[in-house]
């Protein structure tokens, strides 16, 4: 019987039925079990580095819960010809819903208005004008699965939508170049992977080109936004709100921007809804089983 281990909490009752009777799954492996394992199902925040590879000499497949492989040493995986399975699509709706949740919370001023009611400062409610989504423009940078779903949700809410992607094809009805997205959006949502070219894509220079009061949501990668520049823009009123589900690093060091009343924060959990978590585990387990049975998994991040 082949042994597969979980690195990070991956529920046995979800993945064992998918792996089947020929594979034994161990949720909390010992050092000895790591040395015998041929497969690993790995949570997003687990660092799969050289030391882990060394501890697993029989490893044949890694399955990541999600699509990010920042914490997996792909160079070693390639050298060892170990496929790194990813699970695109399993959390698409969850992340898109989380994006809209941040968007609505900031537009409708839920955070400061909650505090106002809780402290009995009812008379101050006119100090917090409530915004609208319908009729306003959402710019979406990144038109992959999640970006597309965000666009669909926004259109259903009556928003005007413009989208840009450096690779993916965007429908002509909503396609725009990056400069147009930056200069004309009332709300902006980021859904592109982090690369050396787009690190700090949102910086002081870019913020200066945006409409006054723009609200930005980042559910992609933390380093896409320069938080120092964003804080200056919030304090000046140039930036009307900032919603963050991702940080650099994670967990983050406290930043002064976290205390701003027009900032919403979630600890990289918008993709971890109950349904999406189960779906991600199932997809990861199926990818491991496919590789061990000599089949081609749906999505692999390396060996290209």
Order of alpha helices (4+ residues) and beta strands (2+ residues): beta-alpha-beta-alpha-beta-alpha-beta-alpha-beta-alpha-alpha-beta-alpha-beta-alpha-beta-alpha-beta-alpha-beta-beta-alpha
